[in-house]
Structure formats: C-alpha cells, structure tokens
Amino acid sequence: MNLFRKIFKRDTTEKLRRKQEEQLPADELFAQKFTENGGKFIYCTSEIEVQEAFRSILKELGLYVKMSSNASPTIEAMFEEHTSFFSFPTIDSNVYLTDCEYLITSLGGIMFTSLQMKHRKMNELPDTFIVFAKTSQMVKDISEGMRGLNKRYPANQKPTGLVTLQSFFEDPEKSSIATYGTSNKKTYLILLEDLTNLLSNNLFDESGLKNNFKQITEEIFSDIITLKDRCNSVFIVGNDIFSTEKNQSRELDIFIDCLYSLHKQIIEVADSVIEVVYGLPYDRKLK
C-alpha cells in the first residue's frame, strides 16, 4: 500500500469514527472517552448505589487509605455517613474526594476550578481522585463549560485556576499522545443520574417527545415515593433549569413544565430541601 493510500485510509477511518461518536448519546460518548483515557467509571441511578460504589472503591484501594476532600456542600451531603473516611488534611492524604464543575464529553475529561482544588495546583493534590458528578454536568467541550461557568457565577465570585483533567491512568506512562505532558490522576468517577436526566430519558425517544408525558411524569414521582418508603433515606439531585427562557420550542416548554411539576411534588413530601447557590447551601424548607 503506497503512502497516499495509507493516508487516505487513515483519514476515512477517522471520519467514520467521528461520525459514529456524533451519533452516540452524551453519557455513552463520555463513558467511552473517559475509560479510553484510563478512568474508572461507575454509573448510579440512586443514592444507595452511590454509597455502594463509594464503599467498593474504598475496598479496592485497600487498607492504607488516607482521604481528604474539597469539603463542598455536595460532597458533605452525599457522603455524610462516611465523613470519618475523608478527614485527613490534604497534604497528608493519598486519596482526594471531590465534585467537579463539568464533564467534557468530546474529551472524556473533567473540568475543575479552584473551588474543587482548594486553590492548590493539580500536582499538589493526591495521586488518586474519587470524583462525584451528575449526568446534567455533561457539556460538549471546554468552550461550553466556560460559558456555563460565566453563567453560574457572578463576576466577583468567579472561580479561578481552571483545569481540565484528561489522563486517568494508574501508570502515567500509558497516557496517550493527546494527553502527554498533562496532569495525570488515577480517577474513579461516581456518576449519578439526576432528576433532569431521569425525566429526559423517559420523556423522549428517537422520534422526540412522547405523547403520554403527563403519565410518565406521574409514574416517576410514584416510583420515587415507593423508593422513599423502602429506604431509610433518599437523596434526590435536581437542577436549576428554570432560568431557561420558554417559548423556544413546544417540546422544551413541556419538558420544563413536567420538571417543575416533579420538583414541586418532591418538595412537598421531602423532609429537607437544600439549594446550593454559588457553592453555599440554603435550607429552603426550614421547620
């Protein structure tokens, strides 16, 4: 095979690969890219599964775990029963538990800021990361993540030290050419399907919005109540999409209405409702 044919074949193969990736759902594309980059990916649909995943990771890491965390409201709420496990100072720890800003689907990368890194450089943090994220934190690329940061944080509270981690191999020598020379952390990602994504996955199929969207929304709430009755505690993660302008499309308007209805019903039966605004927790259901 001559050089021209080799280059042509490589170019055709690359175009085919990109086309196949474009057809994948965002969560599948991210999972594929993230694991190719050496990450360990655990998908969860409930708080119970998150706790089980966390315990499994601790078991895999072994006896000599000294864990610290970024102590964000999200981490402290989700892993409250495990607080004793991540009480070490960051400088003395070998495992770091944190949340993140965004998951970059096109790269299989994780975007962090100073809020997660506690104003430290990446090489000053432990070599092993446990990252907790929600499916709604997925964005296509770094530019979309930057726009999200600009929207979420006011100018005087905007976090600094933006880093997108893309190499997660236990052995840094296995990093790809694309990530060579960048920071490397052995990383476990616990990904929770949140309320927005749960509703979206049930309301839409390949043809668009399903006609029985009201019934589906009611069934999801009924399933949540059943889960609540069977468990000691249920932790439900929602999102702020209500700043989204309506009248963009009929399907989007219906989705927002269904999500609002679902939030409202859950709040009515919840024991506690915590809203996180610019990283600060506020109790919206004071007793």
N, C-alpha and C positions, 0 to 999 in steps of 0.2 A: 504493500500500500504506500503510494507516494505521499509526500508531506502535505500537499494540497488536500488530498482525500482524507488524511488524518485530521487536519484542522476542520474541514467541513463536517466530518462525522462528529467531532467533539462539539462543534457549535450546534449541530442539530440535536444532539443528546442533551445539551444544556438547555436549549429552548423547550424541549419536551418536558424536562424536569421542572422547569419554571411554570409551564402550563399546568402540569399536574399539581404543583404546590398551590397555584392560584385557585384551584377547584376544591381544595381542602377547607373544611371549617377551621376557624381561627384556633380553637383549642387543639385540634388534631395537628395542625401545622406547627404550633408552638411546641407541643409534646415531641414531635418528630425532631425538630431542630435542637431542642433542649437536650434530648438524650444523645443525639449525634455529637453534641458539644461536651458530653461526659456527665451530664446531670442525672440525678436520680429523682424520678417524678412519681408522686403519689396523688391520685385524684380522689377527692372525697365529696360525698353528697350530703353529709350531715356532720354536726359537731362530734357525735360519737365516733365517727370514722376518723376525724381529725385527731382525737385523743388516742385512738388505737394506732394511728400512723406514727404519732409522736413517740409512743411507748416502743413501737417496733424499731424506730430509728435509734433510740437510746440503747435498746438491746443489741442492735447491730454494732453500735460504736464501742460497746464493751464497758468494762468496769472503771476505766480511768478517765471519765468524762468530767471536765471542769467547764461548766457552761455559764456564759454571760448573755445578756440580751440588750436590745436597744430600749427596753422598758417603755415601749409605746402603749397607748391605751388599748390598741387592738391586740397586741401580744399579751398584755396583762389580763385582759378579759377572756381571751380564748384559752390561755394556758394557766388560768388562776390556780387550779388544783396541783399544778406542777411547779409552782413558784420556787420551791426549795431546790429544784434542779438547776436553775439558772441564776443563782445568787452570787456567783463569783465575780470579782472585779474583772473588767475586760482584759486588763494587762496580764492577769494570771490565768486566763481561760484558754482552752483549746477548741472550744465549740462556741459558735455565736448564733443565737436565735433572734430573728428579726423579721419585720414585714418589709415591704418594698413600695416603690411608687407605681411602677408599671412592669408588665411583661411584654417584651418586644417580639411579636410573632415571627416577623421576617428573619430575625437573627437567632431566635431561641435564647434571647438574653434577658437579663433582669436589671431594671433601672433603679438605682439607689441615689439618695441625696444625703446631705449632712444630717437629716433627721434620723436616718437609719444608721449611718456610720458614726454618729455621735461626734462629729467634727474631727474624726480621725482619717488618716489615709488608709486606703484599702490594705496596704502591706503591713499596717499596724494592728489589723484585726486578726482573729484566729484563722487558721487554715481551713477549718471546716465550718460551713454555714448550714443552718436549718432555716429556710425561708417559708413564711406563711403568706399566701396570697389568695385573692378571689378571682374567679373567672372574668368578672367585669373589669379587671385591671389590664386586660389584654388590649394592646394597641398595635397597629400595623408596623410602625417604625419609630425611630428616635424622634423624628420631627413631630409626629403626632403626640408622643409622650411629652415633649417640650411644650406644645400648645396646651396640653392637659394641665401641666404644672402652672402655666401662666394663668389659667382659668381658675384653678383650685385655690391658689394662694395670692393674697394681696401683695402689692409691690414691696411693702415694708416688712413682710413676713416670708418672703420667698426663700426657700432653702437653697443652699449653695452646695458646692462640691459634687456636682453631677457625675455619676459613674455608671456605665452600663457593662455589667459583668457578662462575659460570653464564653468563658472557659471554665469548666467544672470538673476536670479530670483529677482523680486522686494522684496520678503521676503527671506533673506538668509537662513532661517530655512528650506526652501523647497529644498535646494541643495541635490543632490544625494550623496550616499556614495563615489562614484568615485571622486567627486569634493569637498568633505568635507574638510574644513580647508584651501581651496584655496581662492584667492580673488574673490569677487562677485560684479558685477556691473549690475544694470538694464540697458539692452542694446537694442538699436534699430539699426538694420543693414540695410542700404540702399545699395543694391547690383545692380550694373549697368552691363548689358551685353555689353561688349566692342567689338571692331571690330573683333578681333581674334576669339572670341567665336561665334559671329554672323555668320561669314563666315563658321566656322567649323560646326555649327549646320545645315547650309544649304547645304554644300557640301557633307556631309557624312550621311549615314543612316546605318541600321543594317548590310547591305551587304558590306559596305565600301564606297569608293569614287564614286560619281555619274558621269555618262559619260558626262553629259552636264555642266561640271564645269565652262567652259568659259561663257556660257549663264547665269548661276546663278550669277557669279561674276558681270557681266554687269547689271543684274537686281537689285542687291543690290546697286550698285552705282546709278542707275536710281532712286531707292526708296529714297536714301539719298538726291539727287538733288530735288526731289519732296517735301521732308520734309523741306529742306532748303528754298524753295520758299514759303512755307506755314507758316513759323515761323520767328519770329524776330531774333532769334539766334539759332544755333545748335552747340552743344559741342560734339565732337567725340573723344573717347579714343582709342588709338592704343597701340601696344606693341612692344618691341624690341625682335623679334624672329629671326632677320637676322644674329645673331651670331651663330645660329644653323647650324651645318655642313650639307651640302647637300650630296646626294648620299647614304643616309641611307635607303630610300625606295622610290619607284616611287610615292606613294600617298603623302608622306611628301614633296617631291620636288615640286609636282604640287600645293599642298596647299600653300607653301611658295611663289611660283611664282604668284599665284592668290592674295595672301595677299599683295605682293609687288605692283602688278598692281592696286589694290584697294587703297592702300596708295598713290601711285603716282597720281592717278586721283583726289583724295580728296585734296591733297596738291595743285594741280594746280588751284582748284576753291576756296580754303579756303582763308579767309581774314587774318588769323593769324595761324601760326604753332609754337607750343611751345614743345620743347623737354626737358624732365626732366632728368638730369644726376646727379646721386648721390645726389638727393634731390634739385638740383639747376636748375631753369628754364632758357632755352636759346631760344630766338626768332630765328627760322630758316627761317622766311620769312619777313625780315626787309624791310620796304617800303622806 
